[in-house]
């Protein structure tokens, strides 16, 4: 059976509607709805300079998220290299050195 103009229009309309969905619309809701930015920072031991893990922070912008991550830095350590992530992750400390992380 040949395609009709009506079928082609319906397919084009559905394709346009699907493409208009943003990734945020496809992601499950998060506990902190105000968290638009998630950052991941290295945690470094003050004596020795060894990377001991990572902290994650969330907030309405990068500065707020970085300040949130600071709440989870263990005593005797500092955070550095805080970069935005392309996915949500709960705030907190994730131990383990090097490039390890959680997703």
C-alpha positions in Angstrom: 0.0 0.0 0.0 1.5 3.4 -1.0 2.2 6.0 1.7 -0.2 8.8 1.9 0.6 12.4 2.7 -1.2 12.0 6.0 1.0 9.2 7.2 4.2 11.1 6.3 3.0 14.1 8.1 2.2 12.1 11.2 5.6 10.5 11.2 7.3 13.9 10.8 5.2 15.4 13.6 6.1 12.5 16.0 9.8 12.8 15.0 9.8 16.5 15.7 8.1 15.9 19.1 10.6 13.3 20.1 13.6 15.4 19.1 12.3 18.3 21.2 12.6 16.3 24.4 15.6 17.5 26.4 17.8 15.0 28.3 16.5 16.6 31.5 13.0 15.5 30.5 14.2 12.0 30.1 16.0 11.7 33.5 14.3 10.5 36.6 13.6 13.2 39.2 16.3 13.8 41.8 15.9 14.3 45.5 17.1 17.9 45.3 15.1 19.5 42.5 17.1 22.7 42.8 20.3 21.0 41.9 21.0 22.0 38.4 24.8 21.3 38.5 26.8 18.4 39.9 30.5 18.8 40.4 33.2 16.2 41.1 36.4 17.3 42.9 39.6 15.4 43.8 40.3 15.0 47.5 44.0 15.4 48.4 45.8 14.6 51.6 47.5 17.7 53.0 50.6 15.8 54.1 51.9 13.9 51.1 49.7 15.3 48.4 48.2 11.9 47.6 44.7 11.8 45.9 42.6 9.8 48.3 39.2 10.0 46.6 36.6 12.4 45.3 33.8 14.5 46.6 30.6 15.3 44.8 28.5 18.4 45.3 25.2 19.7 43.9 23.7 23.2 43.6 21.9 25.7 41.5 25.2 26.8 39.9 28.9 25.7 39.9 29.9 27.8 42.8 27.1 26.6 45.0 27.8 23.0 44.0 31.5 23.4 44.8 30.6 24.8 48.2 28.3 21.8 48.8 31.2 19.4 47.9 33.4 21.2 50.5 31.1 19.9 53.2 32.2 16.3 52.6 36.0 16.8 52.5 37.6 14.7 55.3 39.7 16.4 58.0 43.4 16.7 57.0 42.4 16.9 53.3 41.5 19.6 50.7 39.6 19.5 47.5 40.8 20.6 44.0 39.9 20.4 40.4 36.1 20.7 40.7 34.5 20.1 37.3 30.8 19.9 36.3 29.5 16.5 35.5 27.0 15.6 32.8 24.9 13.5 35.2 23.4 13.8 38.7 25.2 12.0 41.6 24.3 12.4 45.3 26.5 14.7 47.3 29.2 13.1 49.4 32.7 11.6 49.6 33.8 8.6 47.5 37.0 7.1 48.8 39.6 5.5 46.6 42.5 7.2 45.0 43.3 7.9 41.4 40.7 8.3 38.7 38.1 6.1 40.4 34.6 7.4 40.7 30.9 6.5 40.8 28.3 7.0 38.2 
